[in-house]
Amino acid sequence: MYGSYAHVESNSTLNDAGSAAVALFMSGSYSLSGSTLASQIDDGISYGASTGQFIFSTGGKYFISFTGHLRLGSVDTSTSAYFYLKELGGTTRYEMHTYVWKDTDPVERSFQTILDIEPGTTILAYLKSSAGRTVQLSSAQISFQKIKSDIYASAEVTTNHSGSNDAAFNPFDDDVTIMTRQLSNGITQEMGVGEDGTYTIQTAGKYVVGITNVAQGTGLSTDMISYTLFKNSVAYHIFEASRRHITDPLERTMTYIMDLDVGDELHVMWDGESAIDPYRGTTFCLFKLDEGVCSQDSYFSTFISGTESNGIANGTEMYPFRSGSYSTNGFYTASSVSNNISYNSTTGKFTVNKKGYYSALYANRVEINSAATFTIRFQRNGTAFFSGSSYIKPTVDPTERSLGTLKYLDAGDEFSITLSASANTYSSSGSMLSFYRVHDVFYYPETTADGLINDDFTIDTYSQGNLSTQYCRNVAQVPFRCGVRGAAMFRGRGTNPSAVKLGDKKN
């Protein structure tokens, strides 16, 4: 099928993961009986809940997005935690090193990357902790999406750096970090020795851009780190969040859909109040959306700009993209990119014009005035369908919390995001959303034939039951010779067609 994807999400908490890695999306890793794992799988990938395995019958370059809420397990001691994507044979394809501090768990962790996956490959997602410690995971979700445009680039920091960068630096400069996993096609990737860590666009279009920042600091106090995405050497977005030495290494997610022209250049800079280092799992990936017929022609992306703020009463839900949720500086969003998705700033909701499976990744920059449990919810037509909760203290804010999904929406459906906390909270400068339709082919599942002739002898040649997704598929060659009618014209019959010239008679 022209389009391969897989999405799995959990509605319960993973059992303890200790120093031995635990498969994240295997039903046996959860103690809750019943429907623990929900999945949506295209026929290019198969998924086994009993094994946690994703088996790829369709190879290619896949964009992978993961979010989950991480907490300490039965051993209530702060610990490092490690996320992996591995092949069945044990080969590591991605690794992220992060930390869980007992005074602020659960925390949220996420990553975005691109992998080259061969047909027949089996991938599993794993989690483990340090020796003698345990961690658990809830509201976890992962999606694999085959890149249709064949235009992409990705780089991953694969070794914890210890150079302690005092000045602003590019974490994807190979002179600064070690990146043994890089790939690109149709995008110039300048990440080798002596190069400056820049991506240069070769084909104009809309690009999904995902940045996973995993930072370790040296300062013993709480300070700020600025993560800046530059477009043509001009700051496109500055994302500021705090770090505290007892929470390092920590992860911060950035997500965008950008309208890019030929020759546009992108790069990332980190700048901390004290010296910082990039750790394993830091990634910078992007790919071009396929905006052709039956393709990724519906998308919306924006981030909240300015120093927006407005305290929300305890337990009250807030729509972070609703103008009425803010009272200072005048609400506005910056650098919005959209097509076939309508955004209403009065309601803070998004209406899709076309049905299909939609990918959403929301990264929220949040500040809080007292310690509280903070919840992000995704809604379809006002009803929540997926959520994640974490714990935030003022001593570590502003911080970032993310939630992702892949959800089927009908034309006219409203998608919305709400925030709530048990103490006043507000969404401020930096909150981001990327939201796009994965592929039109997914909208028209195969149907069971109704039968060409009904009881009243009506011929239903074109009924929906007798059609499928054929009109959205392309083939290199039809199985018959064009321009000549008849069964004899089918290729491979080995007979020459009889032809009648103008004026001749057919016997």
C-alpha positions in Angstrom: 0.0 0.0 0.0 1.2 3.5 -0.8 1.5 4.6 2.8 2.8 2.7 5.9 2.3 3.7 9.5 1.8 2.2 12.9 0.6 3.8 16.2 0.3 2.3 19.6 -0.7 3.9 22.9 -1.1 2.6 26.4 -3.9 3.3 28.9 -2.2 1.9 31.9 1.2 1.9 33.8 4.2 -0.1 32.8 5.5 -2.6 35.3 8.8 -1.8 37.0 11.7 -1.4 34.6 15.0 -2.1 36.3 18.5 -2.5 35.0 17.1 -5.1 32.6 15.3 -3.4 29.7 11.5 -3.9 29.5 9.6 -3.9 26.2 7.3 -0.8 26.3 4.5 -1.9 24.0 4.2 -5.6 25.0 1.0 -6.5 26.9 2.9 -8.7 29.3 4.8 -5.6 30.6 1.6 -4.3 32.1 -0.2 -5.8 35.1 -3.6 -4.2 34.2 -5.9 -6.8 32.6 -8.2 -5.8 29.7 -7.5 -3.4 26.9 -4.1 -2.0 27.8 -2.7 -1.2 24.4 -4.6 0.4 21.5 -3.2 0.3 18.0 -3.8 1.5 14.5 -1.7 -0.3 12.0 -1.4 0.0 8.2 -0.7 -3.1 6.1 3.0 -2.1 5.6 3.7 -2.8 9.3 2.5 -5.5 11.6 2.4 -5.2 15.4 2.1 -7.9 18.0 0.9 -6.8 21.4 2.0 -10.1 22.9 5.6 -9.5 21.8 5.8 -5.7 21.5 7.3 -6.1 18.1 6.8 -3.9 15.0 7.6 -5.9 11.9 8.1 -3.9 8.7 7.1 -5.5 5.4 7.5 -2.2 3.7 11.0 -0.7 4.0 11.9 3.0 3.7 12.7 6.0 5.8 10.3 6.3 8.8 9.6 9.3 11.0 9.2 8.2 14.6 7.5 10.2 17.4 7.3 9.0 21.0 5.9 10.6 24.2 5.4 9.1 27.6 5.1 10.0 31.3 8.0 8.6 33.4 7.9 8.0 37.1 9.9 6.1 39.8 8.8 2.5 40.4 8.7 0.4 43.5 12.3 1.6 44.4 11.5 5.2 45.3 15.0 6.6 44.5 16.0 9.1 41.8 17.6 7.4 38.9 18.8 7.7 35.3 16.4 6.2 32.7 17.2 5.0 29.2 14.9 4.7 26.2 15.9 2.5 23.2 14.7 1.5 19.8 16.4 -1.8 18.9 16.2 -4.4 16.2 15.1 -7.9 17.2 18.8 -9.0 17.0 19.8 -6.4 19.6 21.2 -3.6 17.3 20.5 -0.2 18.8 18.8 2.2 16.4 18.1 5.0 18.9 19.0 5.7 22.5 18.1 8.6 24.9 19.6 9.1 28.3 17.5 11.1 30.8 16.8 11.4 34.6 13.9 11.1 37.0 14.1 13.2 40.2 11.9 11.8 43.0 10.6 15.3 44.0 9.1 16.0 40.5 7.9 12.6 39.2 6.2 11.7 37.1 7.9 13.7 34.4 7.3 13.6 30.6 9.9 12.5 28.1 9.7 12.4 24.3 11.8 12.0 21.2 11.6 12.4 17.4 13.9 10.8 14.9 14.1 9.3 11.4 15.3 5.7 10.8 16.2 3.8 7.6 14.3 0.5 8.0 14.8 -2.4 5.7 11.9 -4.8 4.7 11.7 -7.6 7.2 13.2 -5.6 10.1 11.6 -6.0 13.6 11.8 -3.0 15.9 11.1 -2.9 19.7 11.0 0.0 22.1 12.6 -0.5 25.5 13.0 1.3 28.8 15.5 0.6 31.6 16.9 2.3 34.8 20.1 2.3 36.7 21.2 -0.8 38.7 19.1 -1.2 41.9 16.6 1.4 40.7 13.2 1.2 39.0 11.1 3.3 36.7 7.6 3.1 35.3 5.8 4.6 32.3 2.2 5.7 31.6 0.3 7.4 28.8 3.0 6.2 26.4 2.5 6.4 22.6 4.7 5.8 19.6 4.1 6.3 15.9 6.0 5.2 12.8 5.2 7.1 9.6 6.8 6.2 6.3 8.1 9.4 4.6 6.4 9.6 1.2 8.3 12.6 -0.3 11.7 10.8 0.0 13.1 14.2 1.1 14.5 14.0 4.7 17.4 14.5 7.0 18.3 13.4 10.5 21.2 13.5 12.9 21.4 12.0 16.4 24.0 12.7 19.2 25.2 9.2 20.1 27.7 9.9 22.8 27.3 12.0 26.0 29.4 15.1 25.6 31.6 16.4 28.4 33.2 19.5 27.0 31.1 21.9 29.1 30.1 24.6 26.6 30.1 28.0 28.3 29.1 30.0 25.2 26.3 29.5 22.7 26.9 26.5 20.5 25.3 24.2 17.8 24.8 20.7 19.3 24.7 19.3 15.8 28.2 20.5 14.9 30.3 17.4 14.5 33.3 19.4 16.0 31.3 19.6 19.2 29.5 16.2 19.4 29.7 12.7 18.1 26.8 11.7 15.7 27.3 8.2 14.3 23.7 8.0 13.1 23.0 10.5 10.3 21.0 10.2 7.1 19.7 12.6 4.4 18.3 12.8 0.9 17.3 15.9 -1.0 18.6 18.1 1.9 22.2 19.2 2.2 23.4 18.1 5.6 26.6 19.9 6.8 27.4 18.0 9.9 30.8 16.6 9.3 34.1 17.6 10.7 34.8 21.3 9.9 31.1 21.9 9.0 28.7 24.0 11.0 25.7 21.7 11.6 23.4 23.4 9.0 20.6 21.9 6.9 20.0 23.5 3.4 16.7 22.9 1.6 16.9 21.7 -2.0 13.1 21.5 -2.7 10.5 24.1 -1.7 7.5 22.9 0.4 6.1 22.2 3.8 8.5 20.4 6.2 7.9 18.7 9.5 10.7 19.7 11.8 11.4 17.8 15.1 14.1 18.7 17.6 14.9 16.6 20.7 17.1 18.4 23.2 18.8 16.3 25.9 21.0 18.6 28.0 23.3 18.1 31.0 24.5 21.1 33.0 27.4 21.8 35.3 25.9 24.6 37.4 24.7 23.7 40.9 21.8 26.1 40.9 18.6 26.5 38.8 19.3 28.4 35.6 17.9 28.9 32.1 18.7 27.3 28.7 17.7 28.9 25.4 17.1 26.5 22.6 16.9 28.5 19.3 15.9 27.3 15.9 17.4 29.6 13.2 16.1 30.1 9.7 18.6 31.8 7.4 20.5 33.0 10.5 17.5 34.7 11.9 15.8 33.3 15.1 12.6 31.5 14.0 11.7 30.5 17.5 13.4 30.7 20.9 12.3 28.1 23.5 13.5 28.9 27.0 13.3 26.4 29.9 15.0 26.0 33.2 17.3 23.2 34.4 18.4 22.2 37.8 21.5 20.1 38.5 19.5 17.4 40.4 17.2 16.9 37.3 19.9 16.5 34.7 20.0 15.2 32.0 16.7 16.5 31.0 14.8 16.5 27.7 13.0 19.4 25.8 10.9 18.9 22.7 10.5 21.3 19.8 8.1 20.7 16.9 7.1 22.7 13.8 5.7 22.6 10.3 7.7 25.1 8.2 7.2 26.6 4.8 10.6 26.5 3.3 12.1 27.6 0.0 15.1 26.4 -2.0 18.3 27.5 -0.4 16.7 28.1 3.1 19.1 27.1 5.9 18.2 25.8 9.3 20.4 25.3 12.4 19.9 25.0 16.2 21.8 26.8 18.9 21.9 26.1 22.7 22.8 28.8 25.2 22.9 28.2 28.9 23.4 30.5 31.9 26.0 27.9 33.0 28.0 25.4 31.0 25.9 22.7 29.3 26.5 19.6 27.2 24.3 17.6 24.7 23.6 14.0 25.8 22.6 10.9 23.9 19.3 11.1 22.2 19.6 14.7 21.1 18.2 14.8 17.5 17.4 17.2 14.7 15.2 15.7 12.0 13.0 17.1 9.2 11.1 15.7 6.2 9.0 17.2 3.4 5.3 16.6 3.5 3.9 14.9 0.3 1.2 17.5 -0.7 0.1 15.8 -3.9 -3.3 14.2 -4.7 -4.4 11.6 -2.1 -1.6 12.8 0.2 -0.5 15.0 3.1 -2.3 18.2 2.0 -3.9 19.0 5.4 -1.7 20.5 8.1 -1.5 23.2 10.8 1.4 24.4 12.9 2.0 27.4 15.2 3.5 28.4 18.5 2.4 30.9 21.1 4.4 34.1 20.8 5.1 36.9 23.3 5.0 36.7 27.0 1.4 35.5 27.4 0.2 34.8 30.9 -3.0 34.4 32.8 -3.5 32.4 36.0 -6.1 29.7 35.7 -8.2 28.7 38.8 -7.5 25.4 40.5 -8.9 22.5 38.5 -10.2 24.7 35.6 -9.5 23.5 32.1 -7.6 25.9 29.8 -7.5 25.9 26.0 -3.9 27.0 25.3 -4.8 28.2 21.8 -7.9 30.2 22.9 -7.3 33.9 22.9 -9.6 34.3 26.0 -7.2 32.2 28.0 -4.8 35.1 28.2 -5.1 38.6 29.6 -1.7 40.2 29.1 0.1 41.5 26.0 -2.6 40.5 23.6 -2.8 36.9 22.5 -1.2 36.0 19.2 0.4 33.1 17.5 3.5 33.3 15.3 4.6 31.7 12.0 1.4 29.7 11.5 1.4 27.3 8.6 -1.9 25.8 7.5 -4.0 24.2 4.8 -7.4 22.4 5.0 -7.5 22.9 8.8 -9.4 25.8 10.2 -8.2 27.4 13.4 -10.7 29.4 15.6 -8.8 31.6 18.1 -12.0 32.4 20.0 -12.6 28.7 20.8 -9.1 27.5 20.6 -10.2 24.6 18.4 -9.1 23.2 15.0 -11.6 21.9 12.4 -10.4 19.4 9.8 -11.8 19.7 6.3 -10.8 16.2 5.2 -11.2 12.9 7.0 -8.3 10.6 7.8 -5.7 9.8 10.4 -4.0 12.9 11.8 -0.7 13.1 13.6 -0.5 15.6 16.4 2.4 16.6 18.7 2.0 19.3 21.3 4.9 20.7 23.3 3.7 22.9 26.2 6.0 25.4 28.0 4.4 25.7 31.4 5.0 27.8 34.5 3.2 27.2 37.8 2.9 29.1 41.1 2.8 26.0 43.4 3.5 22.3 43.1 0.7 20.5 41.2 -0.2 17.6 39.0 -0.5 19.0 35.4 -2.6 17.3 32.8 -2.7 17.6 29.0 -5.8 16.3 27.2 -6.5 15.7 23.5 -10.2 16.1 22.5 -12.3 15.1 19.5 -15.5 17.1 19.3 -15.2 18.0 23.0 -14.6 14.5 24.3 -11.2 13.6 25.6 -9.6 10.5 24.0 -5.9 10.6 25.2 -4.2 12.4 28.1 -1.0 12.5 30.2 -0.3 13.8 33.7 3.0 14.9 35.3 4.1 16.7 38.4 5.6 20.2 38.3 7.2 22.3 41.0 8.0 26.1 40.8 11.6 25.3 41.6 12.0 23.7 38.1 9.8 25.9 35.9 9.4 27.0 33.2 9.4 23.5 32.0 8.1 21.5 29.0 5.5 18.8 28.8 4.5 17.1 25.5 1.8 14.8 24.3 1.4 13.1 20.9 -1.2 10.9 19.1 -2.3 9.5 15.8 -6.1 9.8 15.6 -8.8 9.2 13.0 -11.0 12.4 12.3 -13.9 12.8 10.1 -14.3 15.9 7.9 -15.8 18.6 10.1 -14.5 17.2 13.4 -13.0 19.5 15.9 -9.6 18.8 17.5 -8.7 20.6 20.7 -6.2 20.6 23.5 -6.9 21.4 27.2 -4.6 21.9 30.2 -5.5 21.6 33.8 -3.7 21.6 37.1 -4.5 21.5 40.8 -2.8 24.9 41.2 -2.8 28.1 39.0 -1.0 27.5 35.7 -0.6 29.3 32.5 0.7 28.4 29.0 3.4 31.0 28.1 5.7 31.9 25.2 7.0 28.8 23.5 4.1 26.3 23.4 4.0 24.6 20.0 1.7 22.4 17.9 2.3 20.4 14.7 -0.8 18.8 13.3 -1.1 17.1 9.9 -2.9 14.3 8.0 -0.7 11.3 7.6 -2.1 10.1 4.2 -5.3 10.1 2.2 -5.0 6.4 1.3 -5.7 5.5 5.0 -9.1 7.1 4.8 -10.6 4.5 2.4 -10.4 1.0 3.9 -11.0 -2.1 1.7 -14.7 -2.9 1.5 -16.6 -6.1 1.0 -18.3 -6.3 -2.4 -22.0 -5.8 -2.4 -22.6 -7.8 -5.6 -23.0 -6.2 -9.0 -26.7 -7.0 -9.4 -29.2 -6.2 -6.7 -32.5 -8.0 -6.0 -34.3 -5.4 -8.2 -31.8 -6.1 -11.0 -30.1 -2.7 -10.5 -26.5 -3.0 -11.6 -24.2 -1.4 -8.9 -21.0 -1.3 -10.8 -19.9 1.9 -9.0 -21.3 1.3 -5.6 -19.0 2.0 -2.7 -19.1 -1.6 -1.6 -17.7 -2.7 -5.0 -15.0 0.0 -5.0 -12.0 0.3 -2.8 -9.0 2.5 -2.8 -8.1 1.7 -6.4 -8.6 5.3 -7.5 -6.0 6.5 -5.1 -3.4 4.0 -6.4 -1.0 4.3 -9.2 0.4 1.3 -11.3 3.3 1.4 -13.7 1.4 -0.4 -16.4 -2.1 -1.6 -17.0 -2.5 -5.3 -17.7 -3.9 -4.9 -21.2 -3.0 -3.1 -24.4 -4.6 0.3 -24.6 -6.8 1.2 -27.5 -7.9 -2.4 -28.4 -11.0 -4.1 -26.9 -11.4 -7.7 -26.0 -10.1 -10.5 -23.9 -7.5 -11.4 -26.5 -5.7 -8.1 -25.7 -4.7 -9.1 -22.2 -0.9 -9.2 -21.9 0.7 -12.6 -21.7 -1.9 -14.5 -23.8 0.7 -15.0 -26.6 -1.9 -14.3 -29.4 -2.0 -11.5 -31.8 -5.2 -9.4 -32.0 -7.3 -9.6 -35.0 -7.8 -6.2 -36.5 -10.2 -4.8 -39.1 -8.9 -2.0 -41.3 -11.1 0.8 -42.4 -13.4 -0.5 -45.2 -12.7 -4.2 -44.5 -15.3 -6.7 -43.4 -15.0 -9.0 -40.4 -15.9 -12.6 -41.2 
